[in-house]
Amino acid sequence: MPQPADERLIAYLDGELDGAERREVEAWLAGDPAMRERMAELAATAALVRLAFDDVMHEPIPERLLAAARGETAPAGAGARVLPFQPRGTPAPTMPARRRRLMAPLAAALFGLLLGAGAGFYGAGGFADHTAEQSAIETAANDLWLDNAAGYFKLYQSAGDSGLIDVPATQDTRAALQKISQNLPAEVRLPNLKPWGLTFRGARLVVVGGRPAAQLVYTSTNKAIGDLNLIIGSSKQPDIPPTFARRQQVNLLYWRHQGRSYVLAGQADIGYLWGIANDIAWQLDAI
Amino acid sequence: MNRRFSDQLVAVLPRLRRFARGLTGSIVDADDLVQAACERALARQHQFQEGTRFDSWMFRIVQTLWIDQLRSREVRKEGEEIAEDRVGSDLPVRRIEARLGLEEVHRAVGRLPPDQRAVLLLVTVDGLSYKEAAQVIGVPIGTIMSRLARARLALQSQLAAGCGSAGRAEDAAAR
């Protein structure tokens, strides 16, 4: 069986292969760490590109464009004045020059990360008729967020520790989390879940719902709980209470509190997730 | 004026702006392009077929206008000669960390050849399927796949290389 070409790897990430082709790529991925790494690079690049253009969706629509869409501009023929293409003006402030690891999903597990269409609804705010639009926006954003969280959980499940952890638990955990927190709006603290038989394995910086987030990875020998991820990000949406969802065969308990979004992702049933979420909330004062 | 048509147009404006921003690399040029697309759409609204995707139709108009502008001005494709030698290079994953320098990502996208840039924006940024992107651009799906692959590999190489001296110094310090 020949090694899949890059085109097929990318089509796989984009969810564009049929069942047989997908299985063939997955067979390669299972036995080829280098290919998994390559897939992760490709997915990371795609996530970065989406993130880079996300801001446009949040900008208010210029009045002249709204007028043009309503047919209120000059008659056809006058057209829009199109200026010569020019280099960008003052560059937007960039993130600190520190290098950050943005390992991203490698498999079909990660198709949620590639749901650009969901993000496509973000910026519709500012319309006259807000209610339905806003509801659609929030639903799309929520779906993207949860799909991303499930995708990252499945990525870790597929790849294990092999290179995916930015900050292994063997290091000074506090210092490590501070480092990851530098990429986030607020410091991330580590809940102690040992009473649940969960061992902290490390943390990664990821992109969830188009925003940077911390993925805290826990493993367990308790089969009833299994491995668990806690993904902490930022959010401008209103607080919501813990809510159960299931995406890509992953159980999710998610909530938002005071500008932060939380997702517990794993195979544990809802009872365990509730208990663990309550414990996290108590420790982090998150709910 | 068909009110429903206009409402659809308003609803798709954010995505058109994002697409145009990626194509042109400029806020002003992008909004001019979207404005021109709105005017053309309204002038030709009778050509839109109900039951087909309105967003795809609008993307196609934006793309067509942009190509027309490129041709009329004989704007050279900045990125045509770059990255080909890098495509397929097997840089380690560390190089793709790319430090979330989003402006750098914008620049890298802007250096892609126009045909690759358009496919990347439609599929990777806006989430269109390959089939939908093929309809927008008017090429076969196989062409979409190859353009997208070239774009993604070129970007990956550029962003990896863009880690720059700071990254290399940090690497050295870590050794």
HADDOCK unambig.tbl for C-alpha pairs under 7 A between the chains (distance, minus, plus):
assign (segid A and resid 6 and name CA) (segid B and resid 149 and name CA) 6.62 0.50 0.50
assign (segid A and resid 7 and name CA) (segid B and resid 145 and name CA) 6.22 0.50 0.50
assign (segid A and resid 7 and name CA) (segid B and resid 146 and name CA) 6.33 0.50 0.50
assign (segid A and resid 7 and name CA) (segid B and resid 149 and name CA) 5.22 0.50 0.50
assign (segid A and resid 10 and name CA) (segid B and resid 149 and name CA) 6.56 0.50 0.50
assign (segid A and resid 37 and name CA) (segid B and resid 93 and name CA) 6.80 0.50 0.50
assign (segid A and resid 41 and name CA) (segid B and resid 93 and name CA) 6.16 0.50 0.50
assign (segid A and resid 41 and name CA) (segid B and resid 96 and name CA) 6.33 0.50 0.50
assign (segid A and resid 42 and name CA) (segid B and resid 156 and name CA) 6.89 0.50 0.50
assign (segid A and resid 45 and name CA) (segid B and resid 156 and name CA) 5.88 0.50 0.50
assign (segid A and resid 46 and name CA) (segid B and resid 124 and name CA) 6.30 0.50 0.50
assign (segid A and resid 49 and name CA) (segid B and resid 105 and name CA) 6.36 0.50 0.50
assign (segid A and resid 49 and name CA) (segid B and resid 125 and name CA) 6.77 0.50 0.50
assign (segid A and resid 50 and name CA) (segid B and resid 124 and name CA) 6.91 0.50 0.50
assign (segid A and resid 50 and name CA) (segid B and resid 125 and name CA) 4.89 0.50 0.50
assign (segid A and resid 52 and name CA) (segid B and resid 102 and name CA) 5.01 0.50 0.50
assign (segid A and resid 52 and name CA) (segid B and resid 105 and name CA) 6.42 0.50 0.50
assign (segid A and resid 52 and name CA) (segid B and resid 106 and name CA) 6.67 0.50 0.50
assign (segid A and resid 53 and name CA) (segid B and resid 18 and name CA) 6.55 0.50 0.50
assign (segid A and resid 56 and name CA) (segid B and resid 18 and name CA) 5.61 0.50 0.50
assign (segid A and resid 57 and name CA) (segid B and resid 14 and name CA) 5.44 0.50 0.50
assign (segid A and resid 57 and name CA) (segid B and resid 15 and name CA) 6.89 0.50 0.50
assign (segid A and resid 57 and name CA) (segid B and resid 18 and name CA) 6.74 0.50 0.50
assign (segid A and resid 65 and name CA) (segid B and resid 35 and name CA) 5.63 0.50 0.50
assign (segid A and resid 66 and name CA) (segid B and resid 10 and name CA) 6.40 0.50 0.50
assign (segid A and resid 68 and name CA) (segid B and resid 35 and name CA) 6.06 0.50 0.50
assign (segid A and resid 68 and name CA) (segid B and resid 38 and name CA) 5.96 0.50 0.50
assign (segid A and resid 68 and name CA) (segid B and resid 39 and name CA) 6.36 0.50 0.50
assign (segid A and resid 69 and name CA) (segid B and resid 6 and name CA) 5.88 0.50 0.50
assign (segid A and resid 69 and name CA) (segid B and resid 9 and name CA) 5.77 0.50 0.50
assign (segid A and resid 69 and name CA) (segid B and resid 10 and name CA) 5.78 0.50 0.50
assign (segid A and resid 69 and name CA) (segid B and resid 38 and name CA) 5.39 0.50 0.50
assign (segid A and resid 70 and name CA) (segid B and resid 6 and name CA) 5.39 0.50 0.50
assign (segid A and resid 71 and name CA) (segid B and resid 42 and name CA) 6.90 0.50 0.50
assign (segid A and resid 76 and name CA) (segid B and resid 39 and name CA) 6.41 0.50 0.50
assign (segid A and resid 76 and name CA) (segid B and resid 43 and name CA) 6.78 0.50 0.50
assign (segid A and resid 79 and name CA) (segid B and resid 36 and name CA) 5.81 0.50 0.50
assign (segid A and resid 79 and name CA) (segid B and resid 39 and name CA) 6.90 0.50 0.50
assign (segid A and resid 80 and name CA) (segid B and resid 32 and name CA) 5.80 0.50 0.50
assign (segid A and resid 80 and name CA) (segid B and resid 35 and name CA) 6.02 0.50 0.50
assign (segid A and resid 80 and name CA) (segid B and resid 36 and name CA) 5.00 0.50 0.50
assign (segid A and resid 81 and name CA) (segid B and resid 32 and name CA) 6.28 0.50 0.50
assign (segid A and resid 82 and name CA) (segid B and resid 29 and name CA) 6.23 0.50 0.50
assign (segid A and resid 82 and name CA) (segid B and resid 32 and name CA) 5.42 0.50 0.50
assign (segid A and resid 82 and name CA) (segid B and resid 33 and name CA) 6.67 0.50 0.50
assign (segid A and resid 83 and name CA) (segid B and resid 29 and name CA) 5.93 0.50 0.50
assign (segid A and resid 85 and name CA) (segid B and resid 24 and name CA) 6.70 0.50 0.50
assign (segid A and resid 85 and name CA) (segid B and resid 29 and name CA) 6.64 0.50 0.50
assign (segid A and resid 88 and name CA) (segid B and resid 25 and name CA) 6.75 0.50 0.50
assign (segid A and resid 88 and name CA) (segid B and resid 26 and name CA) 5.91 0.50 0.50
assign (segid A and resid 91 and name CA) (segid B and resid 103 and name CA) 6.92 0.50 0.50
assign (segid A and resid 92 and name CA) (segid B and resid 103 and name CA) 6.58 0.50 0.50
assign (segid A and resid 94 and name CA) (segid B and resid 101 and name CA) 5.33 0.50 0.50
assign (segid A and resid 94 and name CA) (segid B and resid 102 and name CA) 6.42 0.50 0.50
assign (segid A and resid 94 and name CA) (segid B and resid 103 and name CA) 6.25 0.50 0.50
assign (segid A and resid 95 and name CA) (segid B and resid 100 and name CA) 6.30 0.50 0.50
assign (segid A and resid 95 and name CA) (segid B and resid 101 and name CA) 5.43 0.50 0.50
assign (segid A and resid 97 and name CA) (segid B and resid 99 and name CA) 6.50 0.50 0.50
assign (segid A and resid 98 and name CA) (segid B and resid 99 and name CA) 6.17 0.50 0.50
assign (segid A and resid 99 and name CA) (segid B and resid 97 and name CA) 6.26 0.50 0.50
assign (segid A and resid 99 and name CA) (segid B and resid 98 and name CA) 6.45 0.50 0.50
assign (segid A and resid 99 and name CA) (segid B and resid 99 and name CA) 4.32 0.50 0.50
assign (segid A and resid 99 and name CA) (segid B and resid 167 and name CA) 6.22 0.50 0.50
assign (segid A and resid 100 and name CA) (segid B and resid 97 and name CA) 5.34 0.50 0.50
assign (segid A and resid 100 and name CA) (segid B and resid 98 and name CA) 6.75 0.50 0.50
assign (segid A and resid 100 and name CA) (segid B and resid 99 and name CA) 4.63 0.50 0.50
assign (segid A and resid 100 and name CA) (segid B and resid 100 and name CA) 6.97 0.50 0.50
assign (segid A and resid 101 and name CA) (segid B and resid 97 and name CA) 4.57 0.50 0.50
assign (segid A and resid 102 and name CA) (segid B and resid 97 and name CA) 5.44 0.50 0.50
assign (segid A and resid 115 and name CA) (segid B and resid 127 and name CA) 5.89 0.50 0.50
assign (segid A and resid 116 and name CA) (segid B and resid 124 and name CA) 6.60 0.50 0.50
assign (segid A and resid 116 and name CA) (segid B and resid 125 and name CA) 5.50 0.50 0.50
assign (segid A and resid 116 and name CA) (segid B and resid 126 and name CA) 4.94 0.50 0.50
assign (segid A and resid 116 and name CA) (segid B and resid 127 and name CA) 4.13 0.50 0.50
assign (segid A and resid 117 and name CA) (segid B and resid 126 and name CA) 5.29 0.50 0.50
assign (segid A and resid 117 and name CA) (segid B and resid 127 and name CA) 4.36 0.50 0.50
assign (segid A and resid 117 and name CA) (segid B and resid 128 and name CA) 6.80 0.50 0.50
assign (segid A and resid 120 and name CA) (segid B and resid 15 and name CA) 6.16 0.50 0.50
assign (segid A and resid 120 and name CA) (segid B and resid 126 and name CA) 6.02 0.50 0.50
assign (segid A and resid 123 and name CA) (segid B and resid 14 and name CA) 5.86 0.50 0.50
assign (segid A and resid 124 and name CA) (segid B and resid 11 and name CA) 6.54 0.50 0.50
assign (segid A and resid 124 and name CA) (segid B and resid 14 and name CA) 6.31 0.50 0.50
